[in-house]
Amino acid sequence: MGRYANRREILIDGDMYRRVLSEKERKRITVHATPTFPEKTADFLQQLRPDRYVWRMSDNYYKVAHKVYGDRDLWWVIAWYNEAPSEAYIRRGDVIMIPRPVETVVSHFYSR
């Protein structure tokens, strides 16, 4: 399932956007609504077995996700679980948590 599968599409085509659309030689642009993230309930958290991970100097979410999940596109799972939307919120030496099994987290997002 793609990351945009459950998101509402928003059509941008009004007078307010005329200049931008003209510059891009477009009549309209479709964007996806910002996702809302599900709450981490006690029942949900009990299903997980998070691992500790010490953040290193060259780390970023993509690299860590590839290392621990084998899929760099799952970087958002780590960011969401640690409530740190970007690497700017994490310093070298910080301990972050890696939620496992990742399939449980992903199904939690798409079951809503």
ABEGO torsion letter per residue (X at the ends): XBAAAABBBBBBABAAAAAAAAAAGBABBBBBBBBBBBBBBAAAAAABBBBBBBBBAABBAAAAAAAAAGBAAAAAAAAAAAGBABAAABBBGBBBBBBOBAAAAAAAAAAX
